[in-house]
Amino acid sequence: MELTQAPLAPSLPAVEPPWARRARADPALLADIAHAVGGPFHVLHPEQFARRLRAFNAALAGAGVTGQVFYGKKANRSACWLAGCVAEGAGVDVASVPELVDALAGGVRGEDLVVTGAAKATELLWLAARHGALVAVDALDELERIVALARSAGPPRVLLRVLPETTDPHSRFGLSEDELDRALERCAAAPGIRMEGFSFHLGGYRVAPRAALAARLVDRCVAARARGMAATSISIGGGFAVSYVDASDWARFQRDYRDDWFHAGKRFTGFYPYHQSPTGADMLSEILAEVGPAFVRTGTRMLLEPGRALLDGAGFTVFPVQGYKARNGYGIVTVAGLSASVSEQWKGSEFLPEPVLWPAGNGDPVIACVGGSSCLEYDMLSWRKIPFPRPPKHGDLLVYPNTAGYQMDKNETRFHQLPLPARVELTESGNGFRWRYGS
């Protein structure tokens, strides 16, 4: 029994870049890839990533601030982004030995790496020092291990990560004011340590707290230079906002929200803010408008570590439809693949930008949730009852938009011995696309 009434939930279509719409409009492209892959797959667009990088670099240049963008590799492990970093003069933010080695293999120079994370492995610290990478020191005992490694690994380059005591005093990351003073004393006394400045990472997406903490650390840099330290740079971390849907659609969703929009009475305590402003490089420009003059006046470099914001619009995920059934006035779609490939679901939340049925076809509209192909009740790609133009059927494709940032591979698993989704890189050639397998 198909739906005979208007959809319960409002539509939340994604804001998509032109390349993604063109790829979906191609009458054969997705079908050809699906035929070759034989399962779910991620579509990657390296040029979109490069465009985002160029926008961040342009924001720095426009403010007259010297600096460098470091791509937060944890946001998506695909190798194709590294080539974009090399081409655009960007660095890479890594937090493990495999990430560091992978970045080096992708052509990123050691001096263009920043190593972040808590309580880093000694092997990671040693490799970072050997290759001249910048290390964000998170604790006093970590600093002592770095000092000890200087004899065998070479002079380490360090930033001191600051605990954001005003905005997030309970964070497990960073050095308190007292610890920061002790760390500076140690750096001043330790031979071979190059203390290049400070770093921080704030939760949320507000401009003002980032600008305020950066301004305070400019003063810290000037004071450290007076004590003979390099103190050239401040990293303001990541957390640059991304908008997935239009403002009006997001406002309507929040205003009219009802629990019965979701399968099985599923309830959520919160969602990612799927519409925000300013976003990406525009957010950086607003930070620079407040604190940029202090950076210019003191000759301080600004470093930043965006992940999701560089991947905005740079990829989507495609799931073949396995089957469809109607129940309780709405449908249940089952796809080949797992909800682990749309990671928001595995954090007790929901990835709300809705999938697009391909091909569109003709038929009566339905609403349906989307489940994965495992034996688990909670393996749901979309708990929300999505409006579709017709009932999905076996052999169709569901295209989940804008999944490159933190969605594609954060929680992927080989549960049921299912292979991970293939990665496909798209490049535009003339009026069409060429594709190849990625890694």
Secondary structure, DSSP 8 states (H G I E B T S, - for coil): ----S--SS----B---HHHHHHHHSSSHHHHHHHHH-S-EEEE-HHHHHHHHHHHHHHHHHTT--EEEEEEGGG---THHHHHHHHHT-EEEE-SHHHHHHHHHTT--GGGEEE-SSS--HHHHHHHHHTT-EEEE-SHHHHHHHHHHHHHH---EEEEEB--TTT-TT-SSSB-HHHHHHHHHHHHHSTT-EEEEEE---SS--HHHHHHHHHHHHHHHHHHHHTT----EEE---------B-HHHHHHHHHH--GGGBGGG---S----SS-SS-HHHHHHHHHHHHHHHHHHHT-EEEE--STTTSTTSEEEEEEEEEEEEETTEEEEEESS-GGGSGGGGGTS---S--EEES---S--EEEEEE-SSS-TT-EEEEEEEEESS---TT-EEEE-S-TTTTSSSS---GGG----EEEEEEEETTEEEEEE--
